Amino acid sequence: MNLPKFILGDNTDLPNAIFVIHTDFPRFIINLENDEVEWLEDFDQHDEKELLNETEALIEEASQFYDREVSRYDN
């Protein structure tokens, strides 16, 4: 199955939370309400350094995806 790079998610138990799931490596879920990130990968120290460099760009990309999706609902 081909998954999209990002998927939107929500949960009625957390009504203010908006989740974006990143399905490519490194897989993660970000809660856009508070920018909390849950990584779905295990990393060693070497990976962690590289990941820190990429995290900001990935979070920005996830936020842009959300903005794009919401604008499509408005149309």
PDB file of N, CA, C, O and CB in Angstrom:
ATOM      1  N   MET A   1       0.842  -1.161   0.000  1.00  0.00           N
ATOM      2  CA  MET A   1       0.000   0.000   0.000  1.00  0.00           C
ATOM      3  C   MET A   1       0.898   1.239   0.000  1.00  0.00           C
ATOM      4  O   MET A   1       1.871   1.311   0.751  1.00  0.00           O
ATOM      5  CB  MET A   1      -0.964  -0.010   1.215  1.00  0.00           C
ATOM      6  N   ASN A   2       0.565   2.199  -0.840  1.00  0.00           N
ATOM      7  CA  ASN A   2       1.265   3.487  -0.842  1.00  0.00           C
ATOM      8  C   ASN A   2       0.562   4.433   0.105  1.00  0.00           C
ATOM      9  O   ASN A   2      -0.606   4.767  -0.091  1.00  0.00           O
ATOM     10  CB  ASN A   2       1.332   4.091  -2.268  1.00  0.00           C
ATOM     11  N   LEU A   3       1.272   4.865   1.128  1.00  0.00           N
ATOM     12  CA  LEU A   3       0.719   5.835   2.071  1.00  0.00           C
ATOM     13  C   LEU A   3       1.170   7.224   1.694  1.00  0.00           C
ATOM     14  O   LEU A   3       2.280   7.401   1.193  1.00  0.00           O
ATOM     15  CB  LEU A   3       1.139   5.508   3.513  1.00  0.00           C
ATOM     16  N   PRO A   4       0.310   8.234   1.930  1.00  0.00           N
ATOM     17  CA  PRO A   4       0.774   9.599   1.738  1.00  0.00           C
ATOM     18  C   PRO A   4       1.825   9.935   2.787  1.00  0.00           C
ATOM     19  O   PRO A   4       1.885   9.299   3.839  1.00  0.00           O
ATOM     20  CB  PRO A   4      -0.401  10.594   1.807  1.00  0.00           C
ATOM     21  N   LYS A   5       2.645  10.928   2.500  1.00  0.00           N
ATOM     22  CA  LYS A   5       3.716  11.308   3.422  1.00  0.00           C
ATOM     23  C   LYS A   5       3.158  11.804   4.752  1.00  0.00           C
ATOM     24  O   LYS A   5       3.741  11.539   5.803  1.00  0.00           O
ATOM     25  CB  LYS A   5       4.598  12.385   2.794  1.00  0.00           C
ATOM     26  N   PHE A   6       2.022  12.530   4.720  1.00  0.00           N
ATOM     27  CA  PHE A   6       1.382  13.042   5.923  1.00  0.00           C
ATOM     28  C   PHE A   6      -0.079  12.619   5.955  1.00  0.00           C
ATOM     29  O   PHE A   6      -0.729  12.504   4.916  1.00  0.00           O
ATOM     30  CB  PHE A   6       1.502  14.574   5.996  1.00  0.00           C
ATOM     31  N   ILE A   7      -0.584  12.390   7.157  1.00  0.00           N
ATOM     32  CA  ILE A   7      -1.991  12.057   7.386  1.00  0.00           C
ATOM     33  C   ILE A   7      -2.476  12.896   8.561  1.00  0.00           C
ATOM     34  O   ILE A   7      -1.777  13.023   9.566  1.00  0.00           O
ATOM     35  CB  ILE A   7      -2.189  10.516   7.663  1.00  0.00           C
ATOM     36  N   LEU A   8      -3.675  13.471   8.437  1.00  0.00           N
ATOM     37  CA  LEU A   8      -4.286  14.211   9.548  1.00  0.00           C
ATOM     38  C   LEU A   8      -4.991  13.235  10.468  1.00  0.00           C
ATOM     39  O   LEU A   8      -5.536  12.227  10.017  1.00  0.00           O
ATOM     40  CB  LEU A   8      -5.282  15.288   9.030  1.00  0.00           C
ATOM     41  N   GLY A   9      -4.979  13.535  11.765  1.00  0.00           N
ATOM     42  CA  GLY A   9      -5.683  12.708  12.727  1.00  0.00           C
ATOM     43  C   GLY A   9      -6.264  13.545  13.844  1.00  0.00           C
ATOM     44  O   GLY A   9      -5.734  14.602  14.188  1.00  0.00           O
ATOM     45  N   ASP A  10      -7.363  13.063  14.410  1.00  0.00           N
ATOM     46  CA  ASP A  10      -7.930  13.711  15.586  1.00  0.00           C
ATOM     47  C   ASP A  10      -8.492  12.640  16.504  1.00  0.00           C
ATOM     48  O   ASP A  10      -8.547  11.460  16.156  1.00  0.00           O
ATOM     49  CB  ASP A  10      -9.029  14.742  15.191  1.00  0.00           C
ATOM     50  N   ASN A  11      -8.908  13.080  17.688  1.00  0.00           N
ATOM     51  CA  ASN A  11      -9.431  12.151  18.676  1.00  0.00           C
ATOM     52  C   ASN A  11     -10.355  12.937  19.587  1.00  0.00           C
ATOM     53  O   ASN A  11      -9.973  13.988  20.103  1.00  0.00           O
ATOM     54  CB  ASN A  11      -8.283  11.453  19.484  1.00  0.00           C
ATOM     55  N   THR A  12     -11.572  12.437  19.790  1.00  0.00           N
ATOM     56  CA  THR A  12     -12.544  13.166  20.611  1.00  0.00           C
ATOM     57  C   THR A  12     -12.139  13.228  22.081  1.00  0.00           C
ATOM     58  O   THR A  12     -12.665  14.058  22.823  1.00  0.00           O
ATOM     59  CB  THR A  12     -13.909  12.519  20.489  1.00  0.00           C
ATOM     60  N   ASP A  13     -11.228  12.379  22.514  1.00  0.00           N
ATOM     61  CA  ASP A  13     -10.733  12.472  23.894  1.00  0.00           C
ATOM     62  C   ASP A  13      -9.847  13.693  24.095  1.00  0.00           C
ATOM     63  O   ASP A  13      -9.674  14.163  25.220  1.00  0.00           O
ATOM     64  CB  ASP A  13      -9.960  11.210  24.265  1.00  0.00           C
ATOM     65  N   LEU A  14      -9.290  14.203  23.012  1.00  0.00           N
ATOM     66  CA  LEU A  14      -8.438  15.406  23.039  1.00  0.00           C
ATOM     67  C   LEU A  14      -8.994  16.379  22.000  1.00  0.00           C
ATOM     68  O   LEU A  14      -8.417  16.528  20.923  1.00  0.00           O
ATOM     69  CB  LEU A  14      -6.910  15.057  22.743  1.00  0.00           C
ATOM     70  N   PRO A  15     -10.107  17.039  22.312  1.00  0.00           N
ATOM     71  CA  PRO A  15     -10.825  17.820  21.295  1.00  0.00           C
ATOM     72  C   PRO A  15     -10.052  18.997  20.711  1.00  0.00           C
ATOM     73  O   PRO A  15     -10.381  19.438  19.610  1.00  0.00           O
ATOM     74  CB  PRO A  15     -12.083  18.330  21.878  1.00  0.00           C
ATOM     75  N   ASN A  16      -9.054  19.519  21.388  1.00  0.00           N
ATOM     76  CA  ASN A  16      -8.282  20.647  20.866  1.00  0.00           C
ATOM     77  C   ASN A  16      -7.040  20.216  20.100  1.00  0.00           C
ATOM     78  O   ASN A  16      -6.391  21.033  19.446  1.00  0.00           O
ATOM     79  CB  ASN A  16      -7.881  21.554  21.993  1.00  0.00           C
ATOM     80  N   ALA A  17      -6.712  18.933  20.182  1.00  0.00           N
ATOM     81  CA  ALA A  17      -5.503  18.437  19.543  1.00  0.00           C
ATOM     82  C   ALA A  17      -5.738  18.183  18.056  1.00  0.00           C
ATOM     83  O   ALA A  17      -6.794  17.698  17.649  1.00  0.00           O
ATOM     84  CB  ALA A  17      -5.025  17.157  20.230  1.00  0.00           C
ATOM     85  N   ILE A  18      -4.743  18.517  17.270  1.00  0.00           N
ATOM     86  CA  ILE A  18      -4.738  18.213  15.843  1.00  0.00           C
ATOM     87  C   ILE A  18      -3.432  17.480  15.579  1.00  0.00           C
ATOM     88  O   ILE A  18      -2.349  18.024  15.793  1.00  0.00           O
ATOM     89  CB  ILE A  18      -4.880  19.522  14.946  1.00  0.00           C
ATOM     90  N   PHE A  19      -3.542  16.249  15.116  1.00  0.00           N
ATOM     91  CA  PHE A  19      -2.365  15.427  14.904  1.00  0.00           C
ATOM     92  C   PHE A  19      -2.027  15.349  13.419  1.00  0.00           C
ATOM     93  O   PHE A  19      -2.910  15.225  12.570  1.00  0.00           O
ATOM     94  CB  PHE A  19      -2.582  14.025  15.477  1.00  0.00           C
ATOM     95  N   VAL A  20      -0.728  15.424  13.123  1.00  0.00           N
ATOM     96  CA  VAL A  20      -0.232  15.138  11.791  1.00  0.00           C
ATOM     97  C   VAL A  20       0.716  13.964  11.941  1.00  0.00           C
ATOM     98  O   VAL A  20       1.657  14.008  12.733  1.00  0.00           O
ATOM     99  CB  VAL A  20       0.473  16.389  11.134  1.00  0.00           C
ATOM    100  N   ILE A  21       0.458  12.906  11.167  1.00  0.00           N
ATOM    101  CA  ILE A  21       1.279  11.701  11.210  1.00  0.00           C
ATOM    102  C   ILE A  21       2.199  11.712  10.002  1.00  0.00           C
ATOM    103  O   ILE A  21       1.736  11.818   8.867  1.00  0.00           O
ATOM    104  CB  ILE A  21       0.399  10.409  11.235  1.00  0.00           C
ATOM    105  N   HIS A  22       3.493  11.605  10.240  1.00  0.00           N
ATOM    106  CA  HIS A  22       4.494  11.543   9.175  1.00  0.00           C
ATOM    107  C   HIS A  22       4.815  10.068   8.964  1.00  0.00           C
ATOM    108  O   HIS A  22       5.288   9.397   9.881  1.00  0.00           O
ATOM    109  CB  HIS A  22       5.796  12.382   9.532  1.00  0.00           C
ATOM    110  N   THR A  23       4.558   9.559   7.749  1.00  0.00           N
ATOM    111  CA  THR A  23       4.664   8.124   7.503  1.00  0.00           C
ATOM    112  C   THR A  23       6.000   7.691   6.920  1.00  0.00           C
ATOM    113  O   THR A  23       6.280   6.494   6.851  1.00  0.00           O
ATOM    114  CB  THR A  23       3.576   7.698   6.586  1.00  0.00           C
ATOM    115  N   ASP A  24       6.837   8.645   6.498  1.00  0.00           N
ATOM    116  CA  ASP A  24       8.171   8.315   5.992  1.00  0.00           C
ATOM    117  C   ASP A  24       9.157   8.290   7.153  1.00  0.00           C
ATOM    118  O   ASP A  24       8.859   8.776   8.244  1.00  0.00           O
ATOM    119  CB  ASP A  24       8.627   9.334   4.907  1.00  0.00           C
ATOM    120  N   PHE A  25      10.337   7.718   6.909  1.00  0.00           N
ATOM    121  CA  PHE A  25      11.372   7.739   7.939  1.00  0.00           C
ATOM    122  C   PHE A  25      11.881   9.155   8.099  1.00  0.00           C
ATOM    123  O   PHE A  25      12.146   9.813   7.092  1.00  0.00           O
ATOM    124  CB  PHE A  25      12.532   6.777   7.592  1.00  0.00           C
ATOM    125  N   PRO A  26      12.025   9.640   9.271  1.00  0.00           N
ATOM    126  CA  PRO A  26      11.663   9.047  10.552  1.00  0.00           C
ATOM    127  C   PRO A  26      10.173   9.289  10.847  1.00  0.00           C
ATOM    128  O   PRO A  26       9.693  10.421  10.793  1.00  0.00           O
ATOM    129  CB  PRO A  26      12.546   9.628  11.686  1.00  0.00           C
ATOM    130  N   ARG A  27       9.473   8.227  11.153  1.00  0.00           N
ATOM    131  CA  ARG A  27       8.039   8.318  11.405  1.00  0.00           C
ATOM    132  C   ARG A  27       7.786   9.004  12.743  1.00  0.00           C
ATOM    133  O   ARG A  27       8.473   8.740  13.730  1.00  0.00           O
ATOM    134  CB  ARG A  27       7.390   6.919  11.383  1.00  0.00           C
ATOM    135  N   PHE A  28       6.782   9.893  12.759  1.00  0.00           N
ATOM    136  CA  PHE A  28       6.427  10.570  13.996  1.00  0.00           C
ATOM    137  C   PHE A  28       4.996  11.067  13.927  1.00  0.00           C
ATOM    138  O   PHE A  28       4.390  11.112  12.857  1.00  0.00           O
ATOM    139  CB  PHE A  28       7.383  11.731  14.275  1.00  0.00           C
ATOM    140  N   ILE A  29       4.468  11.437  15.075  1.00  0.00           N
ATOM    141  CA  ILE A  29       3.177  12.098  15.188  1.00  0.00           C
ATOM    142  C   ILE A  29       3.433  13.406  15.919  1.00  0.00           C
ATOM    143  O   ILE A  29       4.081  13.425  16.965  1.00  0.00           O
ATOM    144  CB  ILE A  29       2.109  11.199  15.940  1.00  0.00           C
ATOM    145  N   ILE A  30       2.920  14.500  15.364  1.00  0.00           N
ATOM    146  CA  ILE A  30       3.046  15.794  16.025  1.00  0.00           C
ATOM    147  C   ILE A  30       1.651  16.290  16.381  1.00  0.00           C
ATOM    148  O   ILE A  30       0.720  16.217  15.580  1.00  0.00           O
ATOM    149  CB  ILE A  30       3.794  16.825  15.121  1.00  0.00           C
ATOM    150  N   ASN A  31       1.538  16.787  17.583  1.00  0.00           N
ATOM    151  CA  ASN A  31       0.311  17.432  18.029  1.00  0.00           C
ATOM    152  C   ASN A  31       0.503  18.924  17.777  1.00  0.00           C
ATOM    153  O   ASN A  31       1.293  19.574  18.462  1.00  0.00           O
ATOM    154  CB  ASN A  31      -0.007  17.121  19.556  1.00  0.00           C
ATOM    155  N   LEU A  32      -0.215  19.469  16.799  1.00  0.00           N
ATOM    156  CA  LEU A  32      -0.020  20.872  16.438  1.00  0.00           C
ATOM    157  C   LEU A  32      -0.551  21.836  17.488  1.00  0.00           C
ATOM    158  O   LEU A  32      -0.244  23.028  17.445  1.00  0.00           O
ATOM    159  CB  LEU A  32      -0.684  21.155  15.122  1.00  0.00           C
ATOM    160  N   GLU A  33      -1.341  21.337  18.425  1.00  0.00           N
ATOM    161  CA  GLU A  33      -1.828  22.189  19.512  1.00  0.00           C
ATOM    162  C   GLU A  33      -0.663  22.683  20.375  1.00  0.00           C
ATOM    163  O   GLU A  33      -0.636  23.840  20.796  1.00  0.00           O
ATOM    164  CB  GLU A  33      -2.849  21.422  20.382  1.00  0.00           C
ATOM    165  N   ASN A  34       0.307  21.781  20.633  1.00  0.00           N
ATOM    166  CA  ASN A  34       1.409  22.138  21.529  1.00  0.00           C
ATOM    167  C   ASN A  34       2.790  21.784  20.957  1.00  0.00           C
ATOM    168  O   ASN A  34       3.798  21.902  21.654  1.00  0.00           O
ATOM    169  CB  ASN A  34       1.223  21.444  22.861  1.00  0.00           C
ATOM    170  N   ASP A  35       2.836  21.354  19.698  1.00  0.00           N
ATOM    171  CA  ASP A  35       4.078  20.972  18.999  1.00  0.00           C
ATOM    172  C   ASP A  35       4.807  19.797  19.655  1.00  0.00           C
ATOM    173  O   ASP A  35       6.007  19.619  19.446  1.00  0.00           O
ATOM    174  CB  ASP A  35       5.014  22.162  18.938  1.00  0.00           C
ATOM    175  N   GLU A  36       4.097  19.006  20.435  1.00  0.00           N
ATOM    176  CA  GLU A  36       4.699  17.812  21.029  1.00  0.00           C
ATOM    177  C   GLU A  36       4.867  16.747  19.954  1.00  0.00           C
ATOM    178  O   GLU A  36       3.946  16.491  19.178  1.00  0.00           O
ATOM    179  CB  GLU A  36       3.832  17.275  22.204  1.00  0.00           C
ATOM    180  N   VAL A  37       6.035  16.129  19.906  1.00  0.00           N
ATOM    181  CA  VAL A  37       6.356  15.132  18.895  1.00  0.00           C
ATOM    182  C   VAL A  37       6.548  13.776  19.574  1.00  0.00           C
ATOM    183  O   VAL A  37       7.255  13.659  20.575  1.00  0.00           O
ATOM    184  CB  VAL A  37       7.629  15.540  18.095  1.00  0.00           C
ATOM    185  N   GLU A  38       5.911  12.768  19.014  1.00  0.00           N
ATOM    186  CA  GLU A  38       6.100  11.383  19.453  1.00  0.00           C
ATOM    187  C   GLU A  38       6.752  10.635  18.294  1.00  0.00           C
ATOM    188  O   GLU A  38       6.153  10.469  17.231  1.00  0.00           O
ATOM    189  CB  GLU A  38       4.730  10.706  19.886  1.00  0.00           C
ATOM    190  N   TRP A  39       7.987  10.185  18.515  1.00  0.00           N
ATOM    191  CA  TRP A  39       8.716   9.459  17.475  1.00  0.00           C
ATOM    192  C   TRP A  39       8.273   8.008  17.472  1.00  0.00           C
ATOM    193  O   TRP A  39       8.091   7.411  18.533  1.00  0.00           O
ATOM    194  CB  TRP A  39      10.249   9.562  17.689  1.00  0.00           C
ATOM    195  N   LEU A  40       8.101   7.443  16.304  1.00  0.00           N
ATOM    196  CA  LEU A  40       7.703   6.045  16.152  1.00  0.00           C
ATOM    197  C   LEU A  40       8.875   5.182  15.717  1.00  0.00           C
ATOM    198  O   LEU A  40       8.693   4.085  15.190  1.00  0.00           O
ATOM    199  CB  LEU A  40       6.565   5.921  15.145  1.00  0.00           C
ATOM    200  N   GLU A  41      10.054   5.681  15.938  1.00  0.00           N
ATOM    201  CA  GLU A  41      11.303   4.995  15.589  1.00  0.00           C
ATOM    202  C   GLU A  41      12.188   4.923  16.824  1.00  0.00           C
ATOM    203  O   GLU A  41      12.056   5.731  17.744  1.00  0.00           O
ATOM    204  CB  GLU A  41      12.042   5.723  14.423  1.00  0.00           C
ATOM    205  N   ASP A  42      13.082   3.957  16.837  1.00  0.00           N
ATOM    206  CA  ASP A  42      14.124   3.894  17.853  1.00  0.00           C
ATOM    207  C   ASP A  42      15.407   4.430  17.222  1.00  0.00           C
ATOM    208  O   ASP A  42      15.753   4.063  16.099  1.00  0.00           O
ATOM    209  CB  ASP A  42      14.316   2.425  18.400  1.00  0.00           C
ATOM    210  N   PHE A  43      16.100   5.287  17.938  1.00  0.00           N
ATOM    211  CA  PHE A  43      17.295   5.921  17.406  1.00  0.00           C
ATOM    212  C   PHE A  43      18.495   5.633  18.286  1.00  0.00           C
ATOM    213  O   PHE A  43      18.380   5.521  19.506  1.00  0.00           O
ATOM    214  CB  PHE A  43      17.089   7.421  17.271  1.00  0.00           C
ATOM    215  N   ASP A  44      19.661   5.515  17.639  1.00  0.00           N
ATOM    216  CA  ASP A  44      20.895   5.457  18.414  1.00  0.00           C
ATOM    217  C   ASP A  44      21.470   6.872  18.466  1.00  0.00           C
ATOM    218  O   ASP A  44      20.899   7.790  17.876  1.00  0.00           O
ATOM    219  CB  ASP A  44      21.927   4.436  17.788  1.00  0.00           C
ATOM    220  N   GLN A  45      22.572   7.057  19.151  1.00  0.00           N
ATOM    221  CA  GLN A  45      23.140   8.398  19.341  1.00  0.00           C
ATOM    222  C   GLN A  45      23.507   9.057  18.018  1.00  0.00           C
ATOM    223  O   GLN A  45      23.316  10.261  17.853  1.00  0.00           O
ATOM    224  CB  GLN A  45      24.370   8.326  20.233  1.00  0.00           C
ATOM    225  N   HIS A  46      24.029   8.283  17.076  1.00  0.00           N
ATOM    226  CA  HIS A  46      24.404   8.831  15.773  1.00  0.00           C
ATOM    227  C   HIS A  46      23.173   9.349  15.044  1.00  0.00           C
ATOM    228  O   HIS A  46      23.192  10.450  14.495  1.00  0.00           O
ATOM    229  CB  HIS A  46      25.121   7.768  14.920  1.00  0.00           C
ATOM    230  N   ASP A  47      22.108   8.565  15.037  1.00  0.00           N
ATOM    231  CA  ASP A  47      20.859   8.975  14.389  1.00  0.00           C
ATOM    232  C   ASP A  47      20.270  10.207  15.063  1.00  0.00           C
ATOM    233  O   ASP A  47      19.712  11.084  14.404  1.00  0.00           O
ATOM    234  CB  ASP A  47      19.841   7.828  14.412  1.00  0.00           C
ATOM    235  N   GLU A  48      20.401  10.260  16.375  1.00  0.00           N
ATOM    236  CA  GLU A  48      19.798  11.350  17.142  1.00  0.00           C
ATOM    237  C   GLU A  48      20.372  12.707  16.732  1.00  0.00           C
ATOM    238  O   GLU A  48      19.629  13.683  16.624  1.00  0.00           O
ATOM    239  CB  GLU A  48      20.013  11.122  18.640  1.00  0.00           C
ATOM    240  N   LYS A  49      21.675  12.780  16.506  1.00  0.00           N
ATOM    241  CA  LYS A  49      22.296  14.037  16.095  1.00  0.00           C
ATOM    242  C   LYS A  49      21.744  14.491  14.747  1.00  0.00           C
ATOM    243  O   LYS A  49      21.387  15.656  14.576  1.00  0.00           O
ATOM    244  CB  LYS A  49      23.826  13.886  16.021  1.00  0.00           C
ATOM    245  N   GLU A  50      21.676  13.571  13.798  1.00  0.00           N
ATOM    246  CA  GLU A  50      21.151  13.894  12.472  1.00  0.00           C
ATOM    247  C   GLU A  50      19.677  14.273  12.556  1.00  0.00           C
ATOM    248  O   GLU A  50      19.219  15.184  11.867  1.00  0.00           O
ATOM    249  CB  GLU A  50      21.341  12.709  11.512  1.00  0.00           C
ATOM    250  N   LEU A  51      18.951  13.574  13.395  1.00  0.00           N
ATOM    251  CA  LEU A  51      17.526  13.828  13.556  1.00  0.00           C
ATOM    252  C   LEU A  51      17.264  15.229  14.099  1.00  0.00           C
ATOM    253  O   LEU A  51      16.335  15.902  13.652  1.00  0.00           O
ATOM    254  CB  LEU A  51      16.910  12.788  14.478  1.00  0.00           C
ATOM    255  N   LEU A  52      18.062  15.668  15.046  1.00  0.00           N
ATOM    256  CA  LEU A  52      17.895  17.003  15.602  1.00  0.00           C
ATOM    257  C   LEU A  52      18.040  18.073  14.529  1.00  0.00           C
ATOM    258  O   LEU A  52      17.354  19.094  14.568  1.00  0.00           O
ATOM    259  CB  LEU A  52      18.904  17.241  16.716  1.00  0.00           C
ATOM    260  N   ASN A  53      18.921  17.842  13.581  1.00  0.00           N
ATOM    261  CA  ASN A  53      19.112  18.798  12.492  1.00  0.00           C
ATOM    262  C   ASN A  53      17.900  18.838  11.565  1.00  0.00           C
ATOM    263  O   ASN A  53      17.583  19.892  11.014  1.00  0.00           O
ATOM    264  CB  ASN A  53      20.365  18.446  11.696  1.00  0.00           C
ATOM    265  N   GLU A  54      17.225  17.714  11.387  1.00  0.00           N
ATOM    266  CA  GLU A  54      16.097  17.623  10.472  1.00  0.00           C
ATOM    267  C   GLU A  54      14.752  17.939  11.125  1.00  0.00           C
ATOM    268  O   GLU A  54      13.785  18.228  10.421  1.00  0.00           O
ATOM    269  CB  GLU A  54      16.049  16.254   9.878  1.00  0.00           C
ATOM    270  N   THR A  55      14.674  17.890  12.434  1.00  0.00           N
ATOM    271  CA  THR A  55      13.401  18.015  13.134  1.00  0.00           C
ATOM    272  C   THR A  55      12.669  19.304  12.807  1.00  0.00           C
ATOM    273  O   THR A  55      11.471  19.274  12.526  1.00  0.00           O
ATOM    274  CB  THR A  55      13.622  17.931  14.610  1.00  0.00           C
ATOM    275  N   GLU A  56      13.351  20.415  12.837  1.00  0.00           N
ATOM    276  CA  GLU A  56      12.703  21.696  12.591  1.00  0.00           C
ATOM    277  C   GLU A  56      12.071  21.729  11.199  1.00  0.00           C
ATOM    278  O   GLU A  56      10.940  22.189  11.043  1.00  0.00           O
ATOM    279  CB  GLU A  56      13.712  22.841  12.744  1.00  0.00           C
ATOM    280  N   ALA A  57      12.787  21.251  10.202  1.00  0.00           N
ATOM    281  CA  ALA A  57      12.258  21.243   8.831  1.00  0.00           C
ATOM    282  C   ALA A  57      11.059  20.310   8.709  1.00  0.00           C
ATOM    283  O   ALA A  57      10.090  20.635   8.023  1.00  0.00           O
ATOM    284  CB  ALA A  57      13.351  20.823   7.835  1.00  0.00           C
ATOM    285  N   LEU A  58      11.115  19.155   9.366  1.00  0.00           N
ATOM    286  CA  LEU A  58       9.995  18.208   9.305  1.00  0.00           C
ATOM    287  C   LEU A  58       8.751  18.778   9.969  1.00  0.00           C
ATOM    288  O   LEU A  58       7.642  18.601   9.463  1.00  0.00           O
ATOM    289  CB  LEU A  58      10.378  16.884   9.971  1.00  0.00           C
ATOM    290  N   ILE A  59       8.921  19.455  11.088  1.00  0.00           N
ATOM    291  CA  ILE A  59       7.783  20.054  11.792  1.00  0.00           C
ATOM    292  C   ILE A  59       7.189  21.175  10.955  1.00  0.00           C
ATOM    293  O   ILE A  59       5.968  21.311  10.885  1.00  0.00           O
ATOM    294  CB  ILE A  59       8.209  20.587  13.179  1.00  0.00           C
ATOM    295  N   GLU A  60       8.023  21.971  10.327  1.00  0.00           N
ATOM    296  CA  GLU A  60       7.536  23.033   9.440  1.00  0.00           C
ATOM    297  C   GLU A  60       6.761  22.431   8.264  1.00  0.00           C
ATOM    298  O   GLU A  60       5.706  22.941   7.887  1.00  0.00           O
ATOM    299  CB  GLU A  60       8.719  23.896   8.922  1.00  0.00           C
ATOM    300  N   GLU A  61       7.275  21.367   7.697  1.00  0.00           N
ATOM    301  CA  GLU A  61       6.602  20.701   6.586  1.00  0.00           C
ATOM    302  C   GLU A  61       5.244  20.136   7.020  1.00  0.00           C
ATOM    303  O   GLU A  61       4.273  20.207   6.266  1.00  0.00           O
ATOM    304  CB  GLU A  61       7.487  19.579   6.026  1.00  0.00           C
ATOM    305  N   ALA A  62       5.178  19.582   8.220  1.00  0.00           N
ATOM    306  CA  ALA A  62       3.914  19.060   8.755  1.00  0.00           C
ATOM    307  C   ALA A  62       2.909  20.187   8.956  1.00  0.00           C
ATOM    308  O   ALA A  62       1.725  20.016   8.666  1.00  0.00           O
ATOM    309  CB  ALA A  62       4.153  18.320  10.085  1.00  0.00           C
ATOM    310  N   SER A  63       3.359  21.326   9.443  1.00  0.00           N
ATOM    311  CA  SER A  63       2.480  22.482   9.632  1.00  0.00           C
ATOM    312  C   SER A  63       1.971  23.014   8.300  1.00  0.00           C
ATOM    313  O   SER A  63       0.802  23.384   8.190  1.00  0.00           O
ATOM    314  CB  SER A  63       3.213  23.589  10.390  1.00  0.00           C
ATOM    315  N   GLN A  64       2.823  23.056   7.298  1.00  0.00           N
ATOM    316  CA  GLN A  64       2.407  23.497   5.966  1.00  0.00           C
ATOM    317  C   GLN A  64       1.380  22.536   5.372  1.00  0.00           C
ATOM    318  O   GLN A  64       0.422  22.969   4.732  1.00  0.00           O
ATOM    319  CB  GLN A  64       3.624  23.613   5.033  1.00  0.00           C
ATOM    320  N   PHE A  65       1.575  21.243   5.582  1.00  0.00           N
ATOM    321  CA  PHE A  65       0.605  20.249   5.120  1.00  0.00           C
ATOM    322  C   PHE A  65      -0.752  20.512   5.763  1.00  0.00           C
ATOM    323  O   PHE A  65      -1.774  20.510   5.077  1.00  0.00           O
ATOM    324  CB  PHE A  65       1.089  18.814   5.444  1.00  0.00           C
ATOM    325  N   TYR A  66      -0.767  20.738   7.066  1.00  0.00           N
ATOM    326  CA  TYR A  66      -2.022  21.009   7.765  1.00  0.00           C
ATOM    327  C   TYR A  66      -2.697  22.262   7.202  1.00  0.00           C
ATOM    328  O   TYR A  66      -3.895  22.240   6.921  1.00  0.00           O
ATOM    329  CB  TYR A  66      -1.772  21.172   9.275  1.00  0.00           C
ATOM    330  N   ASP A  67      -1.950  23.342   7.036  1.00  0.00           N
ATOM    331  CA  ASP A  67      -2.505  24.582   6.494  1.00  0.00           C
ATOM    332  C   ASP A  67      -3.101  24.353   5.102  1.00  0.00           C
ATOM    333  O   ASP A  67      -4.178  24.863   4.792  1.00  0.00           O
ATOM    334  CB  ASP A  67      -1.419  25.671   6.434  1.00  0.00           C
ATOM    335  N   ARG A  68      -2.406  23.595   4.277  1.00  0.00           N
ATOM    336  CA  ARG A  68      -2.891  23.292   2.925  1.00  0.00           C
ATOM    337  C   ARG A  68      -4.198  22.505   2.979  1.00  0.00           C
ATOM    338  O   ARG A  68      -5.144  22.811   2.252  1.00  0.00           O
ATOM    339  CB  ARG A  68      -1.830  22.499   2.136  1.00  0.00           C
ATOM    340  N   GLU A  69      -4.246  21.495   3.838  1.00  0.00           N
ATOM    341  CA  GLU A  69      -5.449  20.671   3.945  1.00  0.00           C
ATOM    342  C   GLU A  69      -6.641  21.487   4.443  1.00  0.00           C
ATOM    343  O   GLU A  69      -7.745  21.350   3.917  1.00  0.00           O
ATOM    344  CB  GLU A  69      -5.198  19.486   4.882  1.00  0.00           C
ATOM    345  N   VAL A  70      -6.430  22.330   5.444  1.00  0.00           N
ATOM    346  CA  VAL A  70      -7.518  23.150   5.987  1.00  0.00           C
ATOM    347  C   VAL A  70      -8.019  24.124   4.920  1.00  0.00           C
ATOM    348  O   VAL A  70      -9.224  24.347   4.808  1.00  0.00           O
ATOM    349  CB  VAL A  70      -7.046  23.923   7.251  1.00  0.00           C
ATOM    350  N   SER A  71      -7.120  24.699   4.147  1.00  0.00           N
ATOM    351  CA  SER A  71      -7.541  25.646   3.098  1.00  0.00           C
ATOM    352  C   SER A  71      -8.390  24.937   2.050  1.00  0.00           C
ATOM    353  O   SER A  71      -9.283  25.551   1.466  1.00  0.00           O
ATOM    354  CB  SER A  71      -6.308  26.304   2.426  1.00  0.00           C
ATOM    355  N   ARG A  72      -8.132  23.673   1.806  1.00  0.00           N
ATOM    356  CA  ARG A  72      -8.936  22.908   0.835  1.00  0.00           C
ATOM    357  C   ARG A  72     -10.349  22.661   1.371  1.00  0.00           C
ATOM    358  O   ARG A  72     -11.305  22.613   0.597  1.00  0.00           O
ATOM    359  CB  ARG A  72      -8.250  21.556   0.508  1.00  0.00           C
ATOM    360  N   TYR A  73     -10.483  22.506   2.677  1.00  0.00           N
ATOM    361  CA  TYR A  73     -11.823  22.342   3.264  1.00  0.00           C
ATOM    362  C   TYR A  73     -12.608  23.639   3.152  1.00  0.00           C
ATOM    363  O   TYR A  73     -13.825  23.608   2.967  1.00  0.00           O
ATOM    364  CB  TYR A  73     -11.728  21.903   4.746  1.00  0.00           C
ATOM    365  N   ASP A  74     -11.935  24.773   3.261  1.00  0.00           N
ATOM    366  CA  ASP A  74     -12.592  26.074   3.177  1.00  0.00           C
ATOM    367  C   ASP A  74     -13.171  26.342   1.799  1.00  0.00           C
ATOM    368  O   ASP A  74     -14.137  27.091   1.654  1.00  0.00           O
ATOM    369  CB  ASP A  74     -11.622  27.167   3.538  1.00  0.00           C
ATOM    370  N   ASN A  75     -12.569  25.720   0.780  1.00  0.00           N
ATOM    371  CA  ASN A  75     -13.057  25.920  -0.602  1.00  0.00           C
ATOM    372  C   ASN A  75     -14.233  25.071  -0.789  1.00  0.00           C
ATOM    373  O   ASN A  75     -14.823  25.063  -1.869  1.00  0.00           O
ATOM    374  CB  ASN A  75     -11.993  25.598  -1.664  1.00  0.00           C
TER     375      ASN A  75
END
